Amino acid sequence: MSISWGKWAVLAIFCAVSSTASAGVHDGLLNYWSLDGNFEDTAGSLSGNASTVADNGSQPGSSVSFAASPASGQYAVFNGDDQGFIEVPDSADIDAAGESLSISAWLTVNQFDQGWQALIAHGESSDYRIARRGGASNIMSYAGGVGDIPTDDTTGPDVNDGEWHHVVAISPAGGNAELWVDGALVATGGATALTNNGSGRLMIGGNPDTAGDGYRTWDGGIDDVGMWNRALTGAEIGAIYNAGLEGVPLSGVPEPSSSLMALLGLAGLGLLRRRR
């Protein structure tokens, strides 16, 4: 849905998110794929980042497209076929073996038609991946250096509703794994110990360890994917989630349409579309 805001309300949102970014949300940021019409990793351009290389993605065919986001900019559309993924070669920013890791992404589901459809994955077992839980549920799950959480098919919100949802997965080295959905903690697991299982690549919208299952590709939308070398706090997760609801991406910089409305002081009311 959409909500109309006065120009000063839009400016207030801009200032609030910029303040949040400067407060440290970008600290330790390894990768950031805005998926705003391309597969480029722009983490290196954000203050406080820990990026060592631009981990730009590509696709094997033409199955991933882009659509106008209800929030701002664009998002990537995955059609669920066996080439419907973005792949990113291994680097020091992708291989998280023995390290701490947090992953944040926005998602929509077109359909769940196979088990463990992957939102983002580096591999199975004690490697990391975020996916649909099982083959009959409508919730999300995370495995990252420990077994899947949640451990049942009902814990967490139903994401198969055509709406945008936000997911954060956390593997603190030696600490307990966490899965957050829509700004709320939904599951906690055991102590994490991430490994590199040798897939050689990260997939957004697929799982490189499941070639026999067509890579368990996503069928729906994915937007604003970020990875950190540390555990995000609950306050940071809430800030990212709330900013996303107001149409401001993880970079903390509104798309031109909303920022121009605020900075140029256009007459009348500015329109800022929420994700939900």
Secondary structure, DSSP 8 states (H G I E B T S, - for coil): -EEEEEHHHHHHHHHHHHHHIIIIITTTEEEEE--SSS--B-GGGSTT---SS----B-SSS-EEEEE-SSSSEEEEEE-STT--EEEE--TTT--TTS-EEEEEEEEES---STT-EEEES-STTSEEEEE-TTT-SSEEEEESSS-BSSSSSSS----SSS-EEEEEEE-BTSEEEEEETTEEEEEEEEB-----S--EEEESS-TT-GGGGGG--EEEEEEEEEESS---HHHHHHHHHHHHTT--TTS---HHHHHHHHHT-SSEEEEE---
